[in-house]
Amino acid sequence: MVPLARPTHNPQLRPASRPPPPGRSPPARTARPRLLHRRSSIRAQPPRAEAGETETAAAAATSSSSSSVLSFLCPLLKFFGGGDPSQERNDIVEVTTSSLSSLARLPWGSSVAASSLETVSQTTTAPTLQLYEFEACPFCRRVREAMTELDLSAEVYPCPKGSLRHRDVVRKIGGKEQFPLLVDASTGVTMYESGDIVKYLSRQYGQGKSLSVGLLESTIFTGWVPTLLRAGRGMTMWSKAGAVPAEKLELFSFENNTYARFVREALCELELPYVLQNVREGSSKTDSLLRAAGSKQVPYLVDPNTGFQSGDHKKILSYLFQQYSVAS
């Protein structure tokens, strides 16, 4: 859980919106880039917190401490390593830091849990899960790792620092700007707190069985390593981002893949919503990946707006930053 603005320890979700004060007109909408054909619909359900899933005093203290750490790291990492993500990169540095990040997170987000193979395969054809998050957040990573192990697909709405659209949606849905936020359209459940989300997903889609040993402690011990090694990639919105695709992109990936991480970082920095298809050995979506890509290799990106498809992470990065910049 990473509150980055107006943190609150009130576990109850507040109303989704408030009327403007008397005599004050609602703020005017900012003009959208000409690339916008139609905005993707966001099927958010009214907030509802389940009993027993509120934050404990100990968790609140840990959350506050982690929030302070992340608030300090954001500008520091951006200064040392953020740079312009659209420019040519040093392949050796990029692959080395991402590979070390994957090594630090083993075994989380690297395989499909055996207990989930039969129960989840029939529920992920049309994703009903909506995840509001940002790539560099260790608490969001914790949820994405669980989704890989449970073979779950989801609509992902990236919320980098400086987000123009999705952070506002999060405030309207849950009443506070806090990440990750999960909306399950099939059950009407809306919740913050990575630990609560992981428990809910395991109970709802994995027969309540435990995932990789140590998952609940991962944020405390090694969850920060990829954020540090990647120098804050996937944390801040790119200065030229802003173009909105008519339809969501589709990404075949799994959380702890070295090269898929580059693509997720770019999608986050461009604030591009996408359908995440987690595909690992034993996944129910392997056949879909084979039909689309002709192999099991990830990442594989499909853009229904232009017909672009590729499994080469360098081509994907070049395409995304060219196609979805304000200048385009």
PAPA-247830 format. One record per residue (C-alpha): residue number from 0; x, y, z. Coordinates in pm, 1 decimal. Each point is the difference from the previous one (the first is absolute). Layout:
# residues N
  pos         X         Y         Z
  NUM         X         Y         Z
...
END
This chain:
# residues 328
  pos         X         Y         Z
    0       0.0       0.0       0.0
    1     154.0     325.6    -105.0
    2    -193.7     320.4      71.9
    3     171.3     279.5    -189.7
    4    -244.5     281.0      63.3
    5    -219.9      85.0     297.2
    6      67.7    -326.3     187.5
    7    -261.8    -111.1     248.7
    8     -19.9    -281.1     246.5
    9    -378.2     -17.7      -8.4
   10     -74.7    -354.4    -120.1
   11    -352.6      92.6    -113.2
   12     -38.0      99.7    -364.1
   13    -155.0     346.1     -40.6
   14    -268.7      93.1    -254.0
   15     120.1      -7.3    -357.9
   16     -57.1     369.7     -67.3
   17    -109.2     324.8     163.4
   18    -212.2     282.2    -147.2
   19     183.2     332.3     -59.7
   20     -45.7     277.5     259.4
   21    -294.3     237.0     -60.6
   22      73.2     264.4    -258.1
   23     300.8    -182.5    -142.7
   24     -14.5    -164.6    -340.0
   25     168.0    -336.1     -62.1
   26     351.9      36.9    -144.5
   27      21.7       8.8    -376.8
   28     126.4    -312.4    -173.0
   29     346.2       7.4    -150.4
   30       6.7     -36.2    -376.7
   31     104.8    -345.8    -118.3
   32     250.1     -72.5    -277.1
   33    -144.2     -49.9    -349.4
   34      94.8    -368.3      16.1
   35    -294.2     -57.8     232.9
   36    -286.6    -177.3    -176.7
   37    -193.7    -107.4     302.5
   38      94.6     -55.1     361.3
   39      19.2    -353.5     125.6
   40    -281.6     -74.8     238.8
   41      89.1     -71.3     361.1
   42    -252.4    -226.6     160.7
   43      65.1      99.5     358.2
   44    -235.9    -137.4     262.0
   45    -105.8     192.0     310.0
   46     254.4     -40.1     279.2
   47     -63.2    -278.4     244.5
   48     233.6    -119.9     272.0
   49     -33.8    -351.9     134.0
   50       2.6     -75.1     369.9
   51     334.9    -108.1     132.6
   52     195.2     171.6    -278.7
   53      66.9     331.9     168.9
   54     350.8     110.9      85.2
   55     138.5     -82.8     342.6
   56     191.1     252.0     207.8
   57     327.4    -181.7     -70.7
   58     -67.0      -3.0    -373.7
   59     -85.0     368.6      10.6
   60     334.8      81.6     160.8
   61     186.8    -205.0    -263.1
   62    -201.5     164.3    -275.4
   63      81.6     349.6     126.1
   64     371.1     -81.9      16.4
   65       0.5    -150.2    -350.1
   66    -185.1     303.3    -135.2
   67     268.8     230.5     138.4
   68     274.1    -212.2    -155.7
   69    -166.6       2.0    -342.0
   70     -65.5     374.5      15.2
   71     373.1      50.2      62.2
   72     106.1    -244.6    -272.4
   73    -223.1     138.6    -278.1
   74     199.1     318.0     -75.5
   75     333.1    -160.6      92.6
   76     -36.5    -293.9    -239.2
   77    -131.7     223.9    -275.4
   78     306.7     222.8      35.8
   79     254.2    -284.1     -11.8
   80    -150.2    -240.6    -247.7
   81    -336.0     104.9    -138.0
   82     113.9     200.6    -299.3
   83    -214.1      14.0    -312.8
   84    -146.9    -349.9     -45.8
   85     -55.0      60.3    -372.7
   86     371.6      40.1     -74.1
   87     239.9    -277.8     -99.0
   88     106.8    -204.4     301.0
   89     310.8    -183.8     108.4
   90     -99.0    -361.7     -61.0
   91     257.2    -142.3     238.5
   92    -117.4     217.4     288.9
   93    -368.0     -54.7     -77.4
   94      17.3    -379.0     -27.7
   95     234.1     -34.0     299.4
   96    -216.0     205.1     236.6
   97    -321.6    -168.1    -114.0
   98     154.7    -347.6      26.1
   99     120.2      74.0     353.0
  100    -348.9     125.6      81.8
  101    -145.5    -330.9    -117.7
  102     257.4    -192.7     199.0
  103     -84.8     197.6     313.4
  104    -369.1     -85.8     -36.0
  105      33.0    -374.7     -57.1
  106    -220.4    -200.6      29.6
  107    -281.1     256.6      16.9
  108    -177.2      83.1    -324.4
  109     196.5    -264.6    -191.8
  110    -238.8    -294.6     -25.0
  111    -363.7    -102.7      13.6
  112     -99.6    -153.4     332.0
  113    -110.3    -361.1     -48.9
  114    -307.0      59.0     216.2
  115    -131.1     267.7    -236.8
  116      17.6    -184.0    -332.7
  117    -349.5    -150.7       4.2
  118    -188.6     271.6     185.5
  119     116.3     311.8    -182.8
  120      17.4    -110.9    -362.0
  121    -373.6      42.4     -53.3
  122     -19.6     345.7     157.6
  123     257.0     199.3    -195.4
  124    -132.9       3.6    -358.9
  125    -144.0     348.2      50.0
  126     183.2     173.9     286.5
  127    -226.0     133.6     271.8
  128     286.9     114.9     222.7
  129     111.3     362.5     -25.6
  130     329.8      93.8     160.5
  131     107.8     361.2      58.4
  132     373.8      -0.1      67.8
  133     341.8     112.1    -116.8
  134     288.7    -222.1    -100.1
  135     266.7     120.6     247.0
  136    -222.9     -37.1     306.8
  137     106.5    -304.4     209.7
  138    -353.2     -41.8     136.3
  139    -146.1      -3.4    -351.2
  140     267.7    -249.5    -102.6
  141    -114.3    -224.6     283.4
  142    -350.4     -13.7    -153.1
  143     128.3     -54.6    -354.9
  144     212.9    -289.9     123.8
  145    -307.9    -161.2     153.9
  146    -191.4      47.0    -325.7
  147     275.6    -183.0    -190.1
  148      -9.8    -291.0     243.3
  149    -379.3     -15.0     -15.4
  150       2.4      19.2    -382.3
  151    -222.9     308.0       9.4
  152     -55.1     258.3    -271.1
  153     -88.3     359.3      85.4
  154     -67.2     341.2    -144.3
  155     292.1     212.4     118.7
  156     -30.9     375.7      40.4
  157     351.3     141.1      58.8
  158      15.7     287.1     247.8
  159     352.4     145.2     -20.2
  160      92.1     308.3     199.9
  161    -147.2     288.9    -199.3
  162    -283.3    -213.4    -142.6
  163    -255.9     207.8    -191.9
  164    -296.4    -236.2       9.5
  165      21.6    -316.8     203.5
  166      97.1     149.5     336.5
  167    -310.2     215.1     -16.4
  168    -206.0    -314.3     -61.9
  169     156.3    -166.2     304.9
  170    -102.2     293.3     220.1
  171    -355.1     -17.7    -132.9
  172     -27.8    -374.5      52.0
  173     159.8     -36.6     341.4
  174      20.6     350.3     141.7
  175     380.3      11.6      26.3
  176     304.1     -12.3    -224.7
  177     150.0    -327.2     114.0
  178     148.5    -296.4    -185.3
  179     -65.7    -270.9     -87.4
  180    -377.1      17.3     -39.1
  181    -188.4    -308.8    -119.5
  182    -349.7      -1.6    -145.1
  183    -161.3    -338.9     -64.4
  184    -295.7      70.5    -228.9
  185    -128.9    -356.5      34.7
  186     -51.8      27.7     377.0
  187     -26.8     376.4      56.0
  188     299.2      -4.9     236.2
  189     225.6     306.0      10.9
  190     304.2       6.2     228.9
  191     334.0     156.3      79.9
  192     287.1    -169.9     192.0
  193     222.6    -246.8    -185.8
  194     -20.1    -259.9     278.0
  195    -379.7       5.0      -1.9
  196      -9.4     -16.1    -379.0
  197     232.0    -303.0     -12.2
  198    -212.3    -180.5     260.4
  199    -317.8      84.5    -190.0
  200     136.6    -122.1    -335.4
  201     128.2    -321.0     155.9
  202    -332.6     -65.1     170.9
  203    -216.3      97.1    -297.3
  204     205.4    -150.2    -282.9
  205     244.5    -244.4     158.0
  206    -210.5    -204.6     244.8
  207     162.1     193.8     283.0
  208     327.5    -189.6     -32.7
  209     329.1     170.0      80.8
  210     217.0     135.2    -278.6
  211     381.1      12.0       1.1
  212     144.4     -19.1     349.5
  213      82.5     346.7     131.3
  214    -229.9     191.7    -235.1
  215    -157.8     197.3     284.4
  216     344.0     107.3     123.4
  217     142.1      80.2    -345.2
  218     -64.3     374.1      21.0
  219     196.4      28.3     324.8
  220     304.9    -202.1    -105.1
  221      61.2       1.6    -375.7
  222    -296.0     179.2    -156.4
  223     198.8     323.6     -27.1
  224     293.4    -152.3    -190.8
  225    -145.1      32.7    -354.3
  226    -106.6     357.7      73.7
  227     355.3      89.9     104.6
  228     181.6    -196.1    -271.1
  229    -222.6     141.0    -273.0
  230      63.7     355.1     123.4
  231    -367.0      85.2      23.2
  232    -103.4    -113.6    -349.0
  233    -374.9     -30.8     -15.5
  234     -45.7     256.3     276.6
  235     -48.9     339.7    -166.6
  236    -207.7     102.3    -299.5
  237     200.4      85.4    -312.5
  238      -3.6     371.2     -80.6
  239    -137.4     -54.7    -353.2
  240    -260.8    -259.4      92.8
  241    -367.7      74.1     -32.0
  242    -136.7    -159.6    -318.2
  243    -296.3    -228.3      77.7
  244     -66.1    -312.9    -209.5
  245    -358.3     -87.1     -86.6
  246      45.6    -362.2     107.8
  247     215.6    -156.6     268.3
  248     325.0    -159.1    -108.1
  249      58.6    -367.6      83.3
  250     320.5    -124.2     161.4
  251      97.7    -365.4      42.0
  252     244.3      -4.2     288.1
  253      83.4    -142.7     338.8
  254     112.0     208.2     293.6
  255     358.5    -112.4      51.1
  256     107.1      -8.0    -365.5
  257     309.4     211.5     -66.9
  258    -116.2     141.7    -335.3
  259    -370.7      32.1      73.6
  260      97.2     236.5     282.5
  261     130.0     253.1    -256.8
  262    -334.3       2.9    -181.9
  263    -208.3      33.7     318.2
  264     220.5     291.8     108.5
  265     -63.0     175.3    -332.1
  266    -375.4     -59.3      13.8
  267       1.5     151.3     347.3
  268     208.2     302.6     -95.5
  269    -238.8      61.4    -292.0
  270    -307.7     -60.3     221.7
  271    -137.3    -245.7    -256.9
  272    -276.1    -233.9     123.6
  273      44.5    -358.9    -113.4
  274    -127.5    -352.5      45.0
  275     263.8    -203.7     180.4
  276       3.5    -365.9    -101.7
  277     225.4    -180.9     245.0
  278     150.0    -297.1    -183.8
  279     242.4    -238.4     166.9
  280      65.1    -371.0     -50.1
  281    -326.9    -175.5      79.4
  282    -211.9     311.2     -62.1
  283    -349.1     -34.2    -147.2
  284      90.3     279.2    -243.7
  285     297.1    -172.3    -164.1
  286    -206.4     -97.8    -305.8
  287    -110.9     361.5     -47.4
  288     362.6     112.9       5.9
  289     100.7    -270.9    -247.3
  290    -275.1     106.2    -241.6
  291      99.8     366.2      24.0
  292     378.6     -27.8       8.6
  293      83.5    -347.2    -127.2
  294     211.7     -66.7     310.0
  295     -17.9       6.5     379.4
  296     247.2     286.4      35.8
  297    -102.7     312.9     185.9
  298     -41.4     291.9      -8.7
  299    -239.1      12.2    -293.6
  300    -196.5     319.6     -62.8
  301    -312.4      39.3    -213.0
  302    -138.2     346.4     -80.7
  303    -351.5     -32.7    -147.8
  304       1.1     373.6     -77.4
  305     267.3     -29.9    -268.0
  306      45.7    -372.9     -58.4
  307     352.9       7.2     143.6
  308     121.2    -331.5     144.3
  309     348.0     -90.7     118.7
  310     194.1    -221.1     236.7
  311     320.3     206.8     -22.3
  312      22.0     222.3     307.7
  313     218.1     257.6    -179.0
  314    -248.0      37.5    -285.8
  315    -284.9      20.3     250.7
  316     168.2     279.9     197.0
  317      80.7     198.2    -313.6
  318    -356.4     -40.3    -126.1
  319    -166.5     100.8     326.5
  320     199.7     319.2      53.7
  321     -47.0     107.8    -362.3
  322    -366.4     -90.3     -33.8
  323    -128.1     125.3     334.7
  324     178.7     328.1      51.4
  325    -187.8     330.8      -3.1
  326     197.8     101.9    -308.3
  327    -148.1    -293.5    -192.6
END
